[in-house]
């Protein structure tokens, strides 16, 4: 993706910098020369989330997260074992 905006540019120009970039597709935001985030148009976002539950007005991020369908196949013991192994415990 070559459509990038730096955090410094956003601080200087505000939302105009992002809106300008969105005319050319998703915008990669770079902070301290490292990719930090990607901003999508609402249309592209809706296309990506497909049939997932939508946030309702007044819904907190936690409520939205809890409304998502469970997709994992591992139980807590398997996750804990993997984390312990990755962390060298």
PyMOL Python script that loads the backbone (N, CA, C, O; Angstrom):
from pymol import cmd

cmd.read_pdbstr("""\
ATOM      1  N   UNK A   1       0.856  -1.164   0.000  1.00  0.00           N
ATOM      2  CA  UNK A   1       0.000   0.000   0.000  1.00  0.00           C
ATOM      3  C   UNK A   1       0.902   1.225   0.000  1.00  0.00           C
ATOM      4  O   UNK A   1       1.750   1.375   0.879  1.00  0.00           O
ATOM      5  N   UNK A   2       0.726   2.074  -0.951  1.00  0.00           N
ATOM      6  CA  UNK A   2       1.571   3.248  -1.079  1.00  0.00           C
ATOM      7  C   UNK A   2       0.865   4.513  -0.615  1.00  0.00           C
ATOM      8  O   UNK A   2       1.453   5.593  -0.666  1.00  0.00           O
ATOM      9  N   UNK A   3      -0.346   4.410  -0.177  1.00  0.00           N
ATOM     10  CA  UNK A   3      -1.160   5.535   0.250  1.00  0.00           C
ATOM     11  C   UNK A   3      -0.938   5.756   1.741  1.00  0.00           C
ATOM     12  O   UNK A   3      -1.708   5.265   2.566  1.00  0.00           O
ATOM     13  N   UNK A   4       0.118   6.496   2.089  1.00  0.00           N
ATOM     14  CA  UNK A   4       0.470   6.654   3.492  1.00  0.00           C
ATOM     15  C   UNK A   4       0.367   8.102   3.947  1.00  0.00           C
ATOM     16  O   UNK A   4       0.527   9.034   3.160  1.00  0.00           O
ATOM     17  N   UNK A   5       0.096   8.265   5.233  1.00  0.00           N
ATOM     18  CA  UNK A   5       0.050   9.567   5.882  1.00  0.00           C
ATOM     19  C   UNK A   5       0.780   9.407   7.209  1.00  0.00           C
ATOM     20  O   UNK A   5       0.566   8.435   7.933  1.00  0.00           O
ATOM     21  N   UNK A   6       1.632  10.357   7.516  1.00  0.00           N
ATOM     22  CA  UNK A   6       2.340  10.299   8.797  1.00  0.00           C
ATOM     23  C   UNK A   6       1.488  10.924   9.895  1.00  0.00           C
ATOM     24  O   UNK A   6       0.585  11.716   9.628  1.00  0.00           O
ATOM     25  N   UNK A   7       1.792  10.554  11.123  1.00  0.00           N
ATOM     26  CA  UNK A   7       1.101  11.142  12.265  1.00  0.00           C
ATOM     27  C   UNK A   7       1.353  12.648  12.290  1.00  0.00           C
ATOM     28  O   UNK A   7       0.458  13.422  12.631  1.00  0.00           O
ATOM     29  N   UNK A   8       2.554  13.061  11.934  1.00  0.00           N
ATOM     30  CA  UNK A   8       2.872  14.490  11.894  1.00  0.00           C
ATOM     31  C   UNK A   8       1.964  15.215  10.901  1.00  0.00           C
ATOM     32  O   UNK A   8       1.501  16.323  11.171  1.00  0.00           O
ATOM     33  N   UNK A   9       1.712  14.586   9.753  1.00  0.00           N
ATOM     34  CA  UNK A   9       0.828  15.176   8.744  1.00  0.00           C
ATOM     35  C   UNK A   9      -0.602  15.290   9.280  1.00  0.00           C
ATOM     36  O   UNK A   9      -1.283  16.286   9.041  1.00  0.00           O
ATOM     37  N   UNK A  10      -1.045  14.271  10.000  1.00  0.00           N
ATOM     38  CA  UNK A  10      -2.395  14.302  10.578  1.00  0.00           C
ATOM     39  C   UNK A  10      -2.480  15.408  11.638  1.00  0.00           C
ATOM     40  O   UNK A  10      -3.484  16.117  11.719  1.00  0.00           O
ATOM     41  N   UNK A  11      -1.437  15.552  12.441  1.00  0.00           N
ATOM     42  CA  UNK A  11      -1.432  16.612  13.448  1.00  0.00           C
ATOM     43  C   UNK A  11      -1.501  17.981  12.779  1.00  0.00           C
ATOM     44  O   UNK A  11      -2.173  18.888  13.269  1.00  0.00           O
ATOM     45  N   UNK A  12      -0.806  18.121  11.663  1.00  0.00           N
ATOM     46  CA  UNK A  12      -0.756  19.402  10.973  1.00  0.00           C
ATOM     47  C   UNK A  12      -2.037  19.708  10.213  1.00  0.00           C
ATOM     48  O   UNK A  12      -2.548  20.826  10.278  1.00  0.00           O
ATOM     49  N   UNK A  13      -2.562  18.707   9.485  1.00  0.00           N
ATOM     50  CA  UNK A  13      -3.695  18.946   8.590  1.00  0.00           C
ATOM     51  C   UNK A  13      -5.010  18.394   9.098  1.00  0.00           C
ATOM     52  O   UNK A  13      -6.071  18.728   8.570  1.00  0.00           O
ATOM     53  N   UNK A  14      -4.954  17.549  10.121  1.00  0.00           N
ATOM     54  CA  UNK A  14      -6.172  16.987  10.686  1.00  0.00           C
ATOM     55  C   UNK A  14      -6.844  15.986   9.763  1.00  0.00           C
ATOM     56  O   UNK A  14      -6.194  15.308   8.967  1.00  0.00           O
ATOM     57  N   UNK A  15      -8.149  15.912   9.887  1.00  0.00           N
ATOM     58  CA  UNK A  15      -8.946  14.943   9.143  1.00  0.00           C
ATOM     59  C   UNK A  15      -8.816  15.120   7.628  1.00  0.00           C
ATOM     60  O   UNK A  15      -9.022  14.170   6.874  1.00  0.00           O
ATOM     61  N   UNK A  16      -8.478  16.321   7.186  1.00  0.00           N
ATOM     62  CA  UNK A  16      -8.334  16.571   5.745  1.00  0.00           C
ATOM     63  C   UNK A  16      -7.265  15.661   5.139  1.00  0.00           C
ATOM     64  O   UNK A  16      -7.414  15.202   4.007  1.00  0.00           O
ATOM     65  N   UNK A  17      -6.198  15.401   5.877  1.00  0.00           N
ATOM     66  CA  UNK A  17      -5.136  14.527   5.366  1.00  0.00           C
ATOM     67  C   UNK A  17      -5.656  13.109   5.153  1.00  0.00           C
ATOM     68  O   UNK A  17      -5.320  12.464   4.160  1.00  0.00           O
ATOM     69  N   UNK A  18      -6.469  12.628   6.078  1.00  0.00           N
ATOM     70  CA  UNK A  18      -7.028  11.281   5.961  1.00  0.00           C
ATOM     71  C   UNK A  18      -8.061  11.231   4.849  1.00  0.00           C
ATOM     72  O   UNK A  18      -8.052  10.309   4.033  1.00  0.00           O
ATOM     73  N   UNK A  19      -8.953  12.216   4.808  1.00  0.00           N
ATOM     74  CA  UNK A  19      -9.995  12.230   3.773  1.00  0.00           C
ATOM     75  C   UNK A  19      -9.392  12.279   2.378  1.00  0.00           C
ATOM     76  O   UNK A  19      -9.883  11.619   1.463  1.00  0.00           O
ATOM     77  N   UNK A  20      -8.335  13.054   2.214  1.00  0.00           N
ATOM     78  CA  UNK A  20      -7.665  13.125   0.914  1.00  0.00           C
ATOM     79  C   UNK A  20      -7.103  11.760   0.523  1.00  0.00           C
ATOM     80  O   UNK A  20      -7.249  11.321  -0.618  1.00  0.00           O
ATOM     81  N   UNK A  21      -6.464  11.101   1.473  1.00  0.00           N
ATOM     82  CA  UNK A  21      -5.909   9.781   1.202  1.00  0.00           C
ATOM     83  C   UNK A  21      -6.974   8.749   0.879  1.00  0.00           C
ATOM     84  O   UNK A  21      -6.765   7.889   0.024  1.00  0.00           O
ATOM     85  N   UNK A  22      -8.122   8.825   1.559  1.00  0.00           N
ATOM     86  CA  UNK A  22      -9.198   7.849   1.342  1.00  0.00           C
ATOM     87  C   UNK A  22      -9.761   7.896  -0.078  1.00  0.00           C
ATOM     88  O   UNK A  22     -10.372   6.929  -0.535  1.00  0.00           O
ATOM     89  N   UNK A  23      -9.560   9.004  -0.772  1.00  0.00           N
ATOM     90  CA  UNK A  23     -10.010   9.081  -2.171  1.00  0.00           C
ATOM     91  C   UNK A  23      -9.260   8.086  -3.042  1.00  0.00           C
ATOM     92  O   UNK A  23      -9.705   7.752  -4.140  1.00  0.00           O
ATOM     93  N   UNK A  24      -8.120   7.615  -2.547  1.00  0.00           N
ATOM     94  CA  UNK A  24      -7.281   6.682  -3.310  1.00  0.00           C
ATOM     95  C   UNK A  24      -7.256   5.287  -2.694  1.00  0.00           C
ATOM     96  O   UNK A  24      -6.436   4.454  -3.083  1.00  0.00           O
ATOM     97  N   UNK A  25      -8.147   5.023  -1.735  1.00  0.00           N
ATOM     98  CA  UNK A  25      -8.209   3.706  -1.095  1.00  0.00           C
ATOM     99  C   UNK A  25      -7.798   3.784   0.367  1.00  0.00           C
ATOM    100  O   UNK A  25      -7.691   4.876   0.924  1.00  0.00           O
ATOM    101  N   UNK A  26      -7.566   2.631   0.994  1.00  0.00           N
ATOM    102  CA  UNK A  26      -7.163   2.599   2.406  1.00  0.00           C
ATOM    103  C   UNK A  26      -5.900   3.431   2.639  1.00  0.00           C
ATOM    104  O   UNK A  26      -5.028   3.507   1.774  1.00  0.00           O
ATOM    105  N   UNK A  27      -5.815   4.046   3.804  1.00  0.00           N
ATOM    106  CA  UNK A  27      -4.693   4.917   4.150  1.00  0.00           C
ATOM    107  C   UNK A  27      -3.887   4.270   5.270  1.00  0.00           C
ATOM    108  O   UNK A  27      -4.427   3.954   6.330  1.00  0.00           O
ATOM    109  N   UNK A  28      -2.608   4.077   5.031  1.00  0.00           N
ATOM    110  CA  UNK A  28      -1.717   3.561   6.079  1.00  0.00           C
ATOM    111  C   UNK A  28      -1.186   4.755   6.856  1.00  0.00           C
ATOM    112  O   UNK A  28      -0.675   5.713   6.275  1.00  0.00           O
ATOM    113  N   UNK A  29      -1.314   4.687   8.174  1.00  0.00           N
ATOM    114  CA  UNK A  29      -0.794   5.738   9.038  1.00  0.00           C
ATOM    115  C   UNK A  29       0.548   5.275   9.589  1.00  0.00           C
ATOM    116  O   UNK A  29       0.665   4.174  10.128  1.00  0.00           O
ATOM    117  N   UNK A  30       1.559   6.130   9.447  1.00  0.00           N
ATOM    118  CA  UNK A  30       2.917   5.800   9.862  1.00  0.00           C
ATOM    119  C   UNK A  30       3.300   6.682  11.036  1.00  0.00           C
ATOM    120  O   UNK A  30       3.154   7.903  10.993  1.00  0.00           O
ATOM    121  N   UNK A  31       3.797   6.033  12.095  1.00  0.00           N
ATOM    122  CA  UNK A  31       4.249   6.747  13.288  1.00  0.00           C
ATOM    123  C   UNK A  31       5.694   6.357  13.560  1.00  0.00           C
ATOM    124  O   UNK A  31       6.001   5.177  13.729  1.00  0.00           O
ATOM    125  N   UNK A  32       6.565   7.328  13.602  1.00  0.00           N
ATOM    126  CA  UNK A  32       8.002   7.095  13.827  1.00  0.00           C
ATOM    127  C   UNK A  32       8.568   6.093  12.821  1.00  0.00           C
ATOM    128  O   UNK A  32       9.320   5.187  13.178  1.00  0.00           O
ATOM    129  N   UNK A  33       8.192   6.278  11.570  1.00  0.00           N
ATOM    130  CA  UNK A  33       8.660   5.451  10.442  1.00  0.00           C
ATOM    131  C   UNK A  33       8.229   3.990  10.524  1.00  0.00           C
ATOM    132  O   UNK A  33       8.831   3.128   9.885  1.00  0.00           O
ATOM    133  N   UNK A  34       7.187   3.709  11.309  1.00  0.00           N
ATOM    134  CA  UNK A  34       6.661   2.344  11.399  1.00  0.00           C
ATOM    135  C   UNK A  34       5.160   2.377  11.151  1.00  0.00           C
ATOM    136  O   UNK A  34       4.471   3.276  11.633  1.00  0.00           O
ATOM    137  N   UNK A  35       4.641   1.388  10.392  1.00  0.00           N
ATOM    138  CA  UNK A  35       3.186   1.332  10.186  1.00  0.00           C
ATOM    139  C   UNK A  35       2.475   1.233  11.530  1.00  0.00           C
ATOM    140  O   UNK A  35       2.827   0.399  12.365  1.00  0.00           O
ATOM    141  N   UNK A  36       1.466   2.093  11.739  1.00  0.00           N
ATOM    142  CA  UNK A  36       0.757   2.113  13.015  1.00  0.00           C
ATOM    143  C   UNK A  36      -0.704   1.714  12.877  1.00  0.00           C
ATOM    144  O   UNK A  36      -1.263   1.100  13.786  1.00  0.00           O
ATOM    145  N   UNK A  37      -1.331   2.051  11.755  1.00  0.00           N
ATOM    146  CA  UNK A  37      -2.757   1.770  11.592  1.00  0.00           C
ATOM    147  C   UNK A  37      -3.127   1.910  10.121  1.00  0.00           C
ATOM    148  O   UNK A  37      -2.372   2.452   9.315  1.00  0.00           O
ATOM    149  N   UNK A  38      -4.312   1.403   9.800  1.00  0.00           N
ATOM    150  CA  UNK A  38      -4.867   1.573   8.458  1.00  0.00           C
ATOM    151  C   UNK A  38      -6.276   2.108   8.623  1.00  0.00           C
ATOM    152  O   UNK A  38      -7.051   1.595   9.431  1.00  0.00           O
ATOM    153  N   UNK A  39      -6.610   3.137   7.859  1.00  0.00           N
ATOM    154  CA  UNK A  39      -7.940   3.725   7.886  1.00  0.00           C
ATOM    155  C   UNK A  39      -8.648   3.320   6.598  1.00  0.00           C
ATOM    156  O   UNK A  39      -8.111   3.465   5.500  1.00  0.00           O
ATOM    157  N   UNK A  40      -9.871   2.807   6.760  1.00  0.00           N
ATOM    158  CA  UNK A  40     -10.679   2.377   5.620  1.00  0.00           C
ATOM    159  C   UNK A  40     -11.894   3.277   5.481  1.00  0.00           C
ATOM    160  O   UNK A  40     -12.339   3.897   6.447  1.00  0.00           O
ATOM    161  N   UNK A  41     -12.426   3.342   4.264  1.00  0.00           N
ATOM    162  CA  UNK A  41     -13.705   4.029   4.097  1.00  0.00           C
ATOM    163  C   UNK A  41     -14.778   3.176   4.758  1.00  0.00           C
ATOM    164  O   UNK A  41     -14.581   1.979   4.968  1.00  0.00           O
ATOM    165  N   UNK A  42     -15.901   3.782   5.084  1.00  0.00           N
ATOM    166  CA  UNK A  42     -17.005   3.037   5.685  1.00  0.00           C
ATOM    167  C   UNK A  42     -17.461   1.923   4.752  1.00  0.00           C
ATOM    168  O   UNK A  42     -17.780   0.822   5.200  1.00  0.00           O
ATOM    169  N   UNK A  43     -17.492   2.210   3.458  1.00  0.00           N
ATOM    170  CA  UNK A  43     -17.913   1.202   2.472  1.00  0.00           C
ATOM    171  C   UNK A  43     -16.988  -0.016   2.494  1.00  0.00           C
ATOM    172  O   UNK A  43     -17.457  -1.154   2.501  1.00  0.00           O
ATOM    173  N   UNK A  44     -15.683   0.222   2.505  1.00  0.00           N
ATOM    174  CA  UNK A  44     -14.711  -0.875   2.531  1.00  0.00           C
ATOM    175  C   UNK A  44     -14.808  -1.652   3.847  1.00  0.00           C
ATOM    176  O   UNK A  44     -14.717  -2.880   3.853  1.00  0.00           O
ATOM    177  N   UNK A  45     -14.992  -0.947   4.943  1.00  0.00           N
ATOM    178  CA  UNK A  45     -15.138  -1.591   6.242  1.00  0.00           C
ATOM    179  C   UNK A  45     -16.354  -2.516   6.249  1.00  0.00           C
ATOM    180  O   UNK A  45     -16.262  -3.660   6.692  1.00  0.00           O
ATOM    181  N   UNK A  46     -17.485  -2.026   5.762  1.00  0.00           N
ATOM    182  CA  UNK A  46     -18.702  -2.840   5.717  1.00  0.00           C
ATOM    183  C   UNK A  46     -18.508  -4.066   4.842  1.00  0.00           C
ATOM    184  O   UNK A  46     -19.014  -5.142   5.163  1.00  0.00           O
ATOM    185  N   UNK A  47     -17.782  -3.917   3.740  1.00  0.00           N
ATOM    186  CA  UNK A  47     -17.508  -5.054   2.859  1.00  0.00           C
ATOM    187  C   UNK A  47     -16.678  -6.110   3.604  1.00  0.00           C
ATOM    188  O   UNK A  47     -16.931  -7.308   3.474  1.00  0.00           O
ATOM    189  N   UNK A  48     -15.704  -5.666   4.371  1.00  0.00           N
ATOM    190  CA  UNK A  48     -14.832  -6.603   5.080  1.00  0.00           C
ATOM    191  C   UNK A  48     -15.532  -7.345   6.206  1.00  0.00           C
ATOM    192  O   UNK A  48     -15.280  -8.532   6.414  1.00  0.00           O
ATOM    193  N   UNK A  49     -16.409  -6.661   6.937  1.00  0.00           N
ATOM    194  CA  UNK A  49     -17.038  -7.336   8.070  1.00  0.00           C
ATOM    195  C   UNK A  49     -18.208  -8.203   7.650  1.00  0.00           C
ATOM    196  O   UNK A  49     -18.692  -9.009   8.445  1.00  0.00           O
ATOM    197  N   UNK A  50     -18.670  -8.057   6.428  1.00  0.00           N
ATOM    198  CA  UNK A  50     -19.721  -8.923   5.904  1.00  0.00           C
ATOM    199  C   UNK A  50     -20.910  -9.037   6.819  1.00  0.00           C
ATOM    200  O   UNK A  50     -21.523  -8.029   7.171  1.00  0.00           O
ATOM    201  N   UNK A  51     -21.249 -10.260   7.215  1.00  0.00           N
ATOM    202  CA  UNK A  51     -22.456 -10.507   7.987  1.00  0.00           C
ATOM    203  C   UNK A  51     -22.278 -10.446   9.490  1.00  0.00           C
ATOM    204  O   UNK A  51     -23.145 -10.919  10.225  1.00  0.00           O
ATOM    205  N   UNK A  52     -21.187  -9.881   9.970  1.00  0.00           N
ATOM    206  CA  UNK A  52     -20.976  -9.818  11.409  1.00  0.00           C
ATOM    207  C   UNK A  52     -21.929  -8.813  12.045  1.00  0.00           C
ATOM    208  O   UNK A  52     -22.351  -7.860  11.391  1.00  0.00           O
ATOM    209  N   UNK A  53     -22.267  -9.017  13.299  1.00  0.00           N
ATOM    210  CA  UNK A  53     -23.159  -8.082  13.986  1.00  0.00           C
ATOM    211  C   UNK A  53     -22.602  -6.665  13.961  1.00  0.00           C
ATOM    212  O   UNK A  53     -21.404  -6.457  14.153  1.00  0.00           O
ATOM    213  N   UNK A  54     -23.465  -5.706  13.727  1.00  0.00           N
ATOM    214  CA  UNK A  54     -23.070  -4.308  13.674  1.00  0.00           C
ATOM    215  C   UNK A  54     -23.222  -3.671  15.047  1.00  0.00           C
ATOM    216  O   UNK A  54     -24.053  -4.084  15.856  1.00  0.00           O
ATOM    217  N   UNK A  55     -22.409  -2.666  15.288  1.00  0.00           N
ATOM    218  CA  UNK A  55     -22.528  -1.911  16.526  1.00  0.00           C
ATOM    219  C   UNK A  55     -23.820  -1.109  16.490  1.00  0.00           C
ATOM    220  O   UNK A  55     -24.223  -0.603  15.443  1.00  0.00           O
ATOM    221  N   UNK A  56     -24.456  -1.001  17.633  1.00  0.00           N
ATOM    222  CA  UNK A  56     -25.662  -0.186  17.761  1.00  0.00           C
ATOM    223  C   UNK A  56     -25.288   1.121  18.442  1.00  0.00           C
ATOM    224  O   UNK A  56     -24.321   1.157  19.203  1.00  0.00           O
ATOM    225  N   UNK A  57     -26.020   2.185  18.190  1.00  0.00           N
ATOM    226  CA  UNK A  57     -25.733   3.439  18.901  1.00  0.00           C
ATOM    227  C   UNK A  57     -25.759   3.205  20.404  1.00  0.00           C
ATOM    228  O   UNK A  57     -26.669   2.565  20.931  1.00  0.00           O
ATOM    229  N   UNK A  58     -24.764   3.723  21.075  1.00  0.00           N
ATOM    230  CA  UNK A  58     -24.675   3.575  22.524  1.00  0.00           C
ATOM    231  C   UNK A  58     -23.985   2.296  22.974  1.00  0.00           C
ATOM    232  O   UNK A  58     -23.763   2.100  24.169  1.00  0.00           O
ATOM    233  N   UNK A  59     -23.640   1.421  22.028  1.00  0.00           N
ATOM    234  CA  UNK A  59     -22.987   0.156  22.376  1.00  0.00           C
ATOM    235  C   UNK A  59     -21.508   0.424  22.657  1.00  0.00           C
ATOM    236  O   UNK A  59     -20.837   1.107  21.882  1.00  0.00           O
ATOM    237  N   UNK A  60     -21.011  -0.112  23.755  1.00  0.00           N
ATOM    238  CA  UNK A  60     -19.591   0.041  24.066  1.00  0.00           C
ATOM    239  C   UNK A  60     -18.787  -0.955  23.239  1.00  0.00           C
ATOM    240  O   UNK A  60     -19.332  -1.909  22.683  1.00  0.00           O
ATOM    241  N   UNK A  61     -17.487  -0.716  23.169  1.00  0.00           N
ATOM    242  CA  UNK A  61     -16.613  -1.628  22.438  1.00  0.00           C
ATOM    243  C   UNK A  61     -16.678  -3.030  23.041  1.00  0.00           C
ATOM    244  O   UNK A  61     -16.662  -4.018  22.308  1.00  0.00           O
ATOM    245  N   UNK A  62     -16.753  -3.125  24.364  1.00  0.00           N
ATOM    246  CA  UNK A  62     -16.830  -4.425  25.023  1.00  0.00           C
ATOM    247  C   UNK A  62     -18.134  -5.138  24.675  1.00  0.00           C
ATOM    248  O   UNK A  62     -18.132  -6.343  24.422  1.00  0.00           O
ATOM    249  N   UNK A  63     -19.233  -4.411  24.661  1.00  0.00           N
ATOM    250  CA  UNK A  63     -20.508  -5.024  24.285  1.00  0.00           C
ATOM    251  C   UNK A  63     -20.463  -5.536  22.848  1.00  0.00           C
ATOM    252  O   UNK A  63     -20.959  -6.624  22.554  1.00  0.00           O
ATOM    253  N   UNK A  64     -19.868  -4.752  21.960  1.00  0.00           N
ATOM    254  CA  UNK A  64     -19.755  -5.193  20.567  1.00  0.00           C
ATOM    255  C   UNK A  64     -18.899  -6.453  20.486  1.00  0.00           C
ATOM    256  O   UNK A  64     -19.265  -7.414  19.810  1.00  0.00           O
ATOM    257  N   UNK A  65     -17.763  -6.447  21.174  1.00  0.00           N
ATOM    258  CA  UNK A  65     -16.870  -7.599  21.152  1.00  0.00           C
ATOM    259  C   UNK A  65     -17.573  -8.851  21.662  1.00  0.00           C
ATOM    260  O   UNK A  65     -17.434  -9.927  21.081  1.00  0.00           O
ATOM    261  N   UNK A  66     -18.319  -8.710  22.736  1.00  0.00           N
ATOM    262  CA  UNK A  66     -19.031  -9.861  23.295  1.00  0.00           C
ATOM    263  C   UNK A  66     -20.155 -10.349  22.378  1.00  0.00           C
ATOM    264  O   UNK A  66     -20.581 -11.499  22.488  1.00  0.00           O
ATOM    265  N   UNK A  67     -20.636  -9.500  21.483  1.00  0.00           N
ATOM    266  CA  UNK A  67     -21.702  -9.907  20.570  1.00  0.00           C
ATOM    267  C   UNK A  67     -21.173 -10.671  19.354  1.00  0.00           C
ATOM    268  O   UNK A  67     -21.956 -11.220  18.579  1.00  0.00           O
ATOM    269  N   UNK A  68     -19.848 -10.708  19.186  1.00  0.00           N
ATOM    270  CA  UNK A  68     -19.259 -11.407  18.046  1.00  0.00           C
ATOM    271  C   UNK A  68     -19.338 -12.916  18.256  1.00  0.00           C
ATOM    272  O   UNK A  68     -19.218 -13.395  19.384  1.00  0.00           O
ATOM    273  N   UNK A  69     -19.539 -13.667  17.171  1.00  0.00           N
ATOM    274  CA  UNK A  69     -19.593 -15.124  17.315  1.00  0.00           C
ATOM    275  C   UNK A  69     -18.232 -15.681  17.729  1.00  0.00           C
ATOM    276  O   UNK A  69     -17.187 -15.198  17.294  1.00  0.00           O
ATOM    277  N   UNK A  70     -18.268 -16.694  18.566  1.00  0.00           N
ATOM    278  CA  UNK A  70     -17.036 -17.350  18.986  1.00  0.00           C
ATOM    279  C   UNK A  70     -16.439 -18.075  17.793  1.00  0.00           C
ATOM    280  O   UNK A  70     -17.144 -18.784  17.075  1.00  0.00           O
ATOM    281  N   UNK A  71     -15.148 -17.899  17.582  1.00  0.00           N
ATOM    282  CA  UNK A  71     -14.526 -18.523  16.423  1.00  0.00           C
ATOM    283  C   UNK A  71     -13.387 -19.451  16.796  1.00  0.00           C
ATOM    284  O   UNK A  71     -12.864 -20.170  15.944  1.00  0.00           O
ATOM    285  N   UNK A  72     -12.998 -19.442  18.059  1.00  0.00           N
ATOM    286  CA  UNK A  72     -11.861 -20.247  18.484  1.00  0.00           C
ATOM    287  C   UNK A  72     -12.213 -21.712  18.656  1.00  0.00           C
ATOM    288  O   UNK A  72     -13.369 -22.078  18.868  1.00  0.00           O
ATOM    289  N   UNK A  73     -11.181 -22.541  18.559  1.00  0.00           N
ATOM    290  CA  UNK A  73     -11.380 -23.976  18.729  1.00  0.00           C
ATOM    291  C   UNK A  73     -10.588 -24.512  19.921  1.00  0.00           C
ATOM    292  O   UNK A  73     -10.706 -25.685  20.275  1.00  0.00           O
ATOM    293  N   UNK A  74      -9.768 -23.633  20.545  1.00  0.00           N
ATOM    294  CA  UNK A  74      -8.967 -24.081  21.684  1.00  0.00           C
ATOM    295  C   UNK A  74      -9.667 -23.726  22.984  1.00  0.00           C
ATOM    296  O   UNK A  74     -10.373 -22.721  23.072  1.00  0.00           O
ATOM    297  N   UNK A  75      -9.460 -24.575  24.005  1.00  0.00           N
ATOM    298  CA  UNK A  75     -10.021 -24.249  25.307  1.00  0.00           C
ATOM    299  C   UNK A  75      -8.978 -23.469  26.122  1.00  0.00           C
ATOM    300  O   UNK A  75      -7.846 -23.283  25.676  1.00  0.00           O
ATOM    301  N   UNK A  76      -9.367 -23.022  27.304  1.00  0.00           N
ATOM    302  CA  UNK A  76      -8.501 -22.186  28.128  1.00  0.00           C
ATOM    303  C   UNK A  76      -7.192 -22.892  28.453  1.00  0.00           C
ATOM    304  O   UNK A  76      -6.138 -22.258  28.413  1.00  0.00           O
ATOM    305  N   UNK A  77      -7.222 -24.156  28.768  1.00  0.00           N
ATOM    306  CA  UNK A  77      -6.005 -24.888  29.119  1.00  0.00           C
ATOM    307  C   UNK A  77      -5.017 -24.907  27.944  1.00  0.00           C
ATOM    308  O   UNK A  77      -3.811 -24.762  28.145  1.00  0.00           O
ATOM    309  N   UNK A  78      -5.525 -25.083  26.728  1.00  0.00           N
ATOM    310  CA  UNK A  78      -4.649 -25.087  25.552  1.00  0.00           C
ATOM    311  C   UNK A  78      -4.034 -23.707  25.317  1.00  0.00           C
ATOM    312  O   UNK A  78      -2.854 -23.590  24.986  1.00  0.00           O
ATOM    313  N   UNK A  79      -4.837 -22.680  25.490  1.00  0.00           N
ATOM    314  CA  UNK A  79      -4.332 -21.315  25.318  1.00  0.00           C
ATOM    315  C   UNK A  79      -3.276 -21.010  26.369  1.00  0.00           C
ATOM    316  O   UNK A  79      -2.222 -20.459  26.050  1.00  0.00           O
ATOM    317  N   UNK A  80      -3.554 -21.368  27.637  1.00  0.00           N
ATOM    318  CA  UNK A  80      -2.592 -21.135  28.712  1.00  0.00           C
ATOM    319  C   UNK A  80      -1.278 -21.870  28.456  1.00  0.00           C
ATOM    320  O   UNK A  80      -0.201 -21.322  28.691  1.00  0.00           O
ATOM    321  N   UNK A  81      -1.366 -23.097  27.979  1.00  0.00           N
ATOM    322  CA  UNK A  81      -0.158 -23.888  27.701  1.00  0.00           C
ATOM    323  C   UNK A  81       0.660 -23.236  26.573  1.00  0.00           C
ATOM    324  O   UNK A  81       1.885 -23.164  26.661  1.00  0.00           O
ATOM    325  N   UNK A  82      -0.004 -22.770  25.532  1.00  0.00           N
ATOM    326  CA  UNK A  82       0.681 -22.117  24.428  1.00  0.00           C
ATOM    327  C   UNK A  82       1.354 -20.838  24.899  1.00  0.00           C
ATOM    328  O   UNK A  82       2.503 -20.582  24.541  1.00  0.00           O
ATOM    329  N   UNK A  83       0.660 -20.028  25.698  1.00  0.00           N
ATOM    330  CA  UNK A  83       1.238 -18.802  26.214  1.00  0.00           C
ATOM    331  C   UNK A  83       2.459 -19.086  27.107  1.00  0.00           C
ATOM    332  O   UNK A  83       3.480 -18.405  27.010  1.00  0.00           O
ATOM    333  N   UNK A  84       2.337 -20.087  27.964  1.00  0.00           N
ATOM    334  CA  UNK A  84       3.456 -20.443  28.837  1.00  0.00           C
ATOM    335  C   UNK A  84       4.667 -20.857  28.011  1.00  0.00           C
ATOM    336  O   UNK A  84       5.797 -20.481  28.323  1.00  0.00           O
ATOM    337  N   UNK A  85       4.429 -21.623  26.970  1.00  0.00           N
ATOM    338  CA  UNK A  85       5.530 -22.067  26.102  1.00  0.00           C
ATOM    339  C   UNK A  85       6.161 -20.875  25.382  1.00  0.00           C
ATOM    340  O   UNK A  85       7.386 -20.769  25.317  1.00  0.00           O
ATOM    341  N   UNK A  86       5.329 -19.976  24.838  1.00  0.00           N
ATOM    342  CA  UNK A  86       5.850 -18.809  24.131  1.00  0.00           C
ATOM    343  C   UNK A  86       6.620 -17.887  25.055  1.00  0.00           C
ATOM    344  O   UNK A  86       7.588 -17.258  24.629  1.00  0.00           O
ATOM    345  N   UNK A  87       6.215 -17.796  26.298  1.00  0.00           N
ATOM    346  CA  UNK A  87       6.855 -16.894  27.237  1.00  0.00           C
ATOM    347  C   UNK A  87       7.992 -17.558  28.013  1.00  0.00           C
ATOM    348  O   UNK A  87       8.671 -16.906  28.806  1.00  0.00           O
ATOM    349  N   UNK A  88       8.194 -18.846  27.782  1.00  0.00           N
ATOM    350  CA  UNK A  88       9.286 -19.560  28.433  1.00  0.00           C
ATOM    351  C   UNK A  88       9.075 -19.820  29.907  1.00  0.00           C
ATOM    352  O   UNK A  88      10.040 -19.874  30.670  1.00  0.00           O
ATOM    353  N   UNK A  89       7.813 -19.982  30.327  1.00  0.00           N
ATOM    354  CA  UNK A  89       7.511 -20.223  31.745  1.00  0.00           C
ATOM    355  C   UNK A  89       7.686 -21.654  32.081  1.00  0.00           C
ATOM    356  O   UNK A  89       7.478 -22.049  33.228  1.00  0.00           O
TER     357      UNK A  89
END
""", "prot")
cmd.dss("prot")
cmd.show_as("cartoon", "prot")
cmd.util.cbc("prot")
cmd.orient("prot")
